[in-house]
Amino acid sequence: MAWDQIEGNWRQFKGKVKETWGELTDDEIDQIAGKRDILLGKLQERYGMKKDEAERKLRDFENRIH
């Protein structure tokens, strides 16, 4: 699924993001607002991931939801 579809339907995908990364707060999920780069940064920040690890997990997530 293309990220622009996720961004355009963010309300639908917020729950899947919260389900996958439960440590993200509702405020953080609202701040992300469907922006992939912001989600990537939040994953690195909240979970202490390196950029390549966060990128891999985000790609896995994208592949799972389509």
Sequence and secondary structure as in RCSB ss.txt:
>XXXX:A:sequence
MAWDQIEGNWRQFKGKVKETWGELTDDEIDQIAGKRDILLGKLQERYGMKKDEAERKLRDFENRIH
>XXXX:A:secstr
  HHHHHHTHHHHHHHHHHH TTS HHHHHHHTT HHHHHHHHHHHH   HHHHHHHHHHHHHHH 
